[in-house]
Amino acid sequence: MRREKIIALALLVTALSAISGLALITAFIFKEGLPIMLTVGLEKFILSGDWYPTEGAFGIFPMIVGSLAVTAGAMVIGVLFGLGCAVLLTQFAPPRLVSIIKPSIELLAGIPSVVYGFLGVVILVPLIRENLGGPGLSVLAASIVLGIMVLPTVTSISVDALQAVPRSYREGSIALGATVWQTTHRVVLRAARSGIVAAVILGMGRAVGETMAVIMVAGNTLDVPGSILDPVRTLTSNIALEMGYAAGDHRKALFATGVVLFVIIMILNTIALAVSRRRARQAVVR
Amino acid sequence: MRISPRTTQAAALAGMWVLAILTLGVLAFIIAYILVHGLPHVTWSFLTESPESMGREGGILPMIVGTAWVAGLAVVIAAPVGVATAVYLTEYTREGRLTAVIRFGADCLAGIPSIIFGLFGFVFFVITLGMGLSIVSGALTLALMVLPTIIRTTEEAIRAVPSSYRDASYGLGSTRWQMVTQVVLRSALPGIGTGIVLSIGRSVSETAAVMLTAGSALGLPHTAFDSSRTLALHFYILSREGISMTNAFATASVLIIAILAINLAAYGLMRRFVARVT
């Protein structure tokens, strides 16, 4: 029995590694980034548009707007396609097609982000430049690339949510004479609502956090974009672009950019977790 | 005029099929485009030689070796920790505040962007622990990044093992540890394998985090403390700095083929697991 107790203890200690990893990451990012934020002034750091790191001017407002803009655009595409695929897979498609479509969408998630970014530059950017004007490297290009990248996340979490809806709901509705589509959007989608909200929020987190693909297609200028055809720089690209050569306060300001990104992601994560926990509780009540 | 429910359904269905076909079309296009432009340049010497003049000439051997090192080491570190965590959560404790905290940690870790992992790996492993830009720093950073995936998939695999297996094992007088290692983990093995293989895939395709932790040295790494450029990062540098489009496409082809093979292996393992527990 003593041996069993030691094993249990060892497993517990190992199991704490995930949470300690999270704690370490939080501690180090804040330790590196927070002081410079406070020196510059939190308001100035977040709301000022002057980013001249060599002269000590650190304002990341355009990057915050940039991240929000490309994320919003990505969600339009990611949610439309992701939810469409999820509904098709769970409500309509015959099992044989599901067994082809589902792994393909998972494969889409496995393709490296640099490949997406590269194809964005080679194909999408010239297409936008020639047909819609502007430099091509733009909010629009980044949104489309990111939309495709978050689609698998939205699909797979929505599929789980839709499959968790009790069969009796669906059967009840169909027995009342509703078509499958009526059942889907009036009963199944409504019952799976909180799971789908979680899927959208987690997809949003993906889009906010994506780095390499965005660097390649967004253009990375330091201005607040005036239209979707203007180039932008996101929080993530700001870090990745300048980390290679930054030193001193400049490097610390990049960590501070990381702090802002981290806070945004943690807020999104917490909302998603809270929403899916509510779903779990509802399922128990049912 | 009222549109009949059947018409609405037909329209909605058509719309969804268009979305799904477009999605699959994008996937097929990405793979085909890269392979068509890159595969003709993937020769034996490209795979077995070192790059020359920043990658304009020569091959990608050091990047293949570097990628294998970084991804392999990351999974070797993350797999035991992840599997042990999942065993603890499923077999050694009841759901309570502690499991909620551990799950919260794993879920949050899963949502953190790779660039944040990169920043953390840079200050913690590279600078504070003095490991420098190296394979070890990169692997440790990636290990933390793939840990949630391994925990989640192992947990699911363990939960799918029928409880009658456990009862039978206990009935034969085994201890909890014997039951876990010899019955549960053995049955769950292909499912756990799926998670591990997917983690290898994620490590191979990661760029931002390895850029800040493993560095971008072009030479063949000799020890785990050398800096090494991975395939994904090499591809990024080649294309972004316009060094060589031909070699960028060829590198991307190697990357895509590796990812395809990894996903196929994961899919195969998953099917085997599903066949085993049902």
HADDOCK unambig.tbl for C-alpha pairs under 7 A between the chains (distance, minus, plus):
assign (segid A and resid 4 and name CA) (segid B and resid 177 and name CA) 6.85 0.50 0.50
assign (segid A and resid 8 and name CA) (segid B and resid 92 and name CA) 6.59 0.50 0.50
assign (segid A and resid 11 and name CA) (segid B and resid 84 and name CA) 5.79 0.50 0.50
assign (segid A and resid 11 and name CA) (segid B and resid 85 and name CA) 6.49 0.50 0.50
assign (segid A and resid 11 and name CA) (segid B and resid 88 and name CA) 5.63 0.50 0.50
assign (segid A and resid 12 and name CA) (segid B and resid 88 and name CA) 6.30 0.50 0.50
assign (segid A and resid 14 and name CA) (segid B and resid 81 and name CA) 6.02 0.50 0.50
assign (segid A and resid 14 and name CA) (segid B and resid 84 and name CA) 6.54 0.50 0.50
assign (segid A and resid 14 and name CA) (segid B and resid 85 and name CA) 6.05 0.50 0.50
assign (segid A and resid 15 and name CA) (segid B and resid 84 and name CA) 6.65 0.50 0.50
assign (segid A and resid 15 and name CA) (segid B and resid 85 and name CA) 4.04 0.50 0.50
assign (segid A and resid 15 and name CA) (segid B and resid 88 and name CA) 6.67 0.50 0.50
assign (segid A and resid 16 and name CA) (segid B and resid 102 and name CA) 6.35 0.50 0.50
assign (segid A and resid 18 and name CA) (segid B and resid 102 and name CA) 6.78 0.50 0.50
assign (segid A and resid 18 and name CA) (segid B and resid 105 and name CA) 5.62 0.50 0.50
assign (segid A and resid 18 and name CA) (segid B and resid 106 and name CA) 5.52 0.50 0.50
assign (segid A and resid 19 and name CA) (segid B and resid 102 and name CA) 5.80 0.50 0.50
assign (segid A and resid 19 and name CA) (segid B and resid 105 and name CA) 4.24 0.50 0.50
assign (segid A and resid 19 and name CA) (segid B and resid 106 and name CA) 6.62 0.50 0.50
assign (segid A and resid 21 and name CA) (segid B and resid 144 and name CA) 6.98 0.50 0.50
assign (segid A and resid 22 and name CA) (segid B and resid 105 and name CA) 6.20 0.50 0.50
assign (segid A and resid 22 and name CA) (segid B and resid 109 and name CA) 6.11 0.50 0.50
assign (segid A and resid 25 and name CA) (segid B and resid 120 and name CA) 5.79 0.50 0.50
assign (segid A and resid 28 and name CA) (segid B and resid 120 and name CA) 6.51 0.50 0.50
assign (segid A and resid 29 and name CA) (segid B and resid 120 and name CA) 6.34 0.50 0.50
assign (segid A and resid 81 and name CA) (segid B and resid 19 and name CA) 5.65 0.50 0.50
assign (segid A and resid 84 and name CA) (segid B and resid 16 and name CA) 5.19 0.50 0.50
assign (segid A and resid 84 and name CA) (segid B and resid 19 and name CA) 6.52 0.50 0.50
assign (segid A and resid 85 and name CA) (segid B and resid 16 and name CA) 6.55 0.50 0.50
assign (segid A and resid 85 and name CA) (segid B and resid 19 and name CA) 6.83 0.50 0.50
assign (segid A and resid 85 and name CA) (segid B and resid 20 and name CA) 5.44 0.50 0.50
assign (segid A and resid 88 and name CA) (segid B and resid 16 and name CA) 6.30 0.50 0.50
assign (segid A and resid 104 and name CA) (segid B and resid 24 and name CA) 6.94 0.50 0.50
assign (segid A and resid 107 and name CA) (segid B and resid 263 and name CA) 6.68 0.50 0.50
assign (segid A and resid 108 and name CA) (segid B and resid 27 and name CA) 6.18 0.50 0.50
assign (segid A and resid 110 and name CA) (segid B and resid 201 and name CA) 6.85 0.50 0.50
assign (segid A and resid 110 and name CA) (segid B and resid 202 and name CA) 6.80 0.50 0.50
assign (segid A and resid 110 and name CA) (segid B and resid 259 and name CA) 6.83 0.50 0.50
assign (segid A and resid 111 and name CA) (segid B and resid 205 and name CA) 6.98 0.50 0.50
assign (segid A and resid 111 and name CA) (segid B and resid 259 and name CA) 6.86 0.50 0.50
assign (segid A and resid 112 and name CA) (segid B and resid 205 and name CA) 4.49 0.50 0.50
assign (segid A and resid 112 and name CA) (segid B and resid 206 and name CA) 6.63 0.50 0.50
assign (segid A and resid 114 and name CA) (segid B and resid 232 and name CA) 6.90 0.50 0.50
assign (segid A and resid 114 and name CA) (segid B and resid 236 and name CA) 6.16 0.50 0.50
assign (segid A and resid 179 and name CA) (segid B and resid 5 and name CA) 6.75 0.50 0.50
assign (segid A and resid 181 and name CA) (segid B and resid 9 and name CA) 5.21 0.50 0.50
assign (segid A and resid 205 and name CA) (segid B and resid 111 and name CA) 6.75 0.50 0.50
assign (segid A and resid 209 and name CA) (segid B and resid 113 and name CA) 4.58 0.50 0.50
assign (segid A and resid 210 and name CA) (segid B and resid 113 and name CA) 6.60 0.50 0.50
assign (segid A and resid 211 and name CA) (segid B and resid 115 and name CA) 6.79 0.50 0.50
assign (segid A and resid 211 and name CA) (segid B and resid 208 and name CA) 6.80 0.50 0.50
assign (segid A and resid 212 and name CA) (segid B and resid 208 and name CA) 6.44 0.50 0.50
assign (segid A and resid 236 and name CA) (segid B and resid 115 and name CA) 6.71 0.50 0.50
assign (segid A and resid 258 and name CA) (segid B and resid 116 and name CA) 6.40 0.50 0.50
assign (segid A and resid 265 and name CA) (segid B and resid 112 and name CA) 6.71 0.50 0.50
assign (segid A and resid 269 and name CA) (segid B and resid 108 and name CA) 6.36 0.50 0.50
assign (segid A and resid 269 and name CA) (segid B and resid 111 and name CA) 6.63 0.50 0.50
